[in-house]
Amino acid sequence: MEDTLIQIRRDLHRIPELGFQEEKTQAYLLDYIGELPQEYLEIKTWRTGIVVRVTGSVGSKTIAYRTDIDGLPITEATGLLYQSEHNGRMHACGHDLHMTIALGALTACAKDQPAQNVVFIFQPAEEGPGGALPLIQSGILKEWWPDEIFALHIAPELPVGTVSSRTGLLFANTSELFLDFKGKGGHAAYPHLTKDMVVAASTFVTNMQGIVARNLDPLQSAVITIGKMESGFVQNTIAETARLEGTIRTMDPEAIALVKQHIEQQARGLEISHNCQIEIDYGSNYYQVYNDGTKVEAFREVIAKTSLTYKEAPPAMTGEDFGYMLKEIPGFMFWLGVDSPYGLHHSKLQPDEKALGHGVEAVLAYINHA
Ligand SMILES: CC(=O)N[C@@H](CCC[C@H](N)C(=O)O)C(=O)O
């Protein structure tokens, strides 16, 4: 099985696609699922996603397991033989491993009927614009509504053979952040005749650092990161426009509204001081990943009977739209150690593939404990 898992992971790794564009990925998954024994399976598609229900022999409850399926707009720099064949796209967040583990667990359930019903959710667009919320709202899960749900995320900093989780908040509330600055361009030698958006956008980035330091309660945690800054065309021209792209992260859902309020205030102030217009767009917003204590405890007990080691996880400022599923259905998310020297969203992320077998073991152990 280990060789098969590695082959699947490499196949999927070659074809990363962005949110709601996962056509090749969906076709690959459907082909694979179609080859499995079909006796206990029912398959539905939703946009580029797939939902598969396995009928259990007892079937007194339904456990859902969710994997995300999209890649990131990152150019891979691993130099691996099986590196991404899609220019500027990479599975740099481990969704290729997440999908492979889901297929491994589904294969076992299709061959050896589990006691309880299991719903496998292959969800698009986790990195953006968010697939979990519209998937729930679409009603596709209505007839197969789970009693509980769980998911995993690879953890580059944890050793292979380790899983990690915690009761309560695991991942933060997030909001994307896009700012478009509009001023007046002109000759570099005549700044007084222009409204320079390189200066306005840089000032915004610098001032913004004060929001977490000075506007939030020090006992609350938040992060505002600008990951992309774009402006200008040539060295001797003043830029008429600028664009900032970033993300906001907070540990509680209310704090995110406060951060947005301060961003808006600073933008209005800059509009006056730089005589420009600033448009703000918050893109997609994810609700916190909040783990159910009873389920985490059950998972910890299940893991103690496997070859894996359980570690208590600290809360993290990462985001996950799986939080929307946990808002509706009790459950949990856990980290799976993959021991990569490069972290999530890095162009050289290289998870240890031995983690695939451990992932399948953990998922099946939890499915079969019920
Ligand atoms: C686990 C992980 O890395 N998740 C992403 C989720 C993206 C949320 C959204 N696009 C945003 O940037 O706010 C993360 O960046 O944490």
The ligand as a MOL file (V3000), in Angstrom:
LIG
                    3D

  0  0  0     0  0            999 V3000
M  V30 BEGIN CTAB
M  V30 COUNTS 16 15 0 0 0
M  V30 BEGIN ATOM
M  V30 1 C -3.1920 26.0260 6.6750 0
M  V30 2 C -3.0440 27.2490 5.8690 0
M  V30 3 O -1.9270 27.6300 5.5500 0
M  V30 4 N -4.1540 27.8860 5.5080 0
M  V30 5 C -4.1730 29.1340 4.8130 0
M  V30 6 C -5.5970 29.5880 4.6360 0
M  V30 7 C -5.7290 30.7980 3.7250 0
M  V30 8 C -6.7400 31.7930 4.1800 0
M  V30 9 C -6.8740 32.9980 3.3020 0
M  V30 10 N -6.4840 32.8280 1.9250 0
M  V30 11 C -6.0660 34.1310 3.9310 0
M  V30 12 O -4.9020 34.3360 3.5150 0
M  V30 13 O -6.5650 34.8250 4.8130 0
M  V30 14 C -3.3960 30.1760 5.6000 0
M  V30 15 O -2.8070 31.0710 4.9660 0
M  V30 16 O -3.3320 30.1150 6.8460 0
M  V30 END ATOM
M  V30 BEGIN BOND
M  V30 1 1 1 2
M  V30 2 2 2 3
M  V30 3 1 2 4
M  V30 4 1 4 5
M  V30 5 1 5 6
M  V30 6 1 5 14
M  V30 7 1 6 7
M  V30 8 1 7 8
M  V30 9 1 8 9
M  V30 10 1 9 10
M  V30 11 1 9 11
M  V30 12 2 11 12
M  V30 13 1 11 13
M  V30 14 2 14 15
M  V30 15 1 14 16
M  V30 END BOND
M  V30 END CTAB
M  END
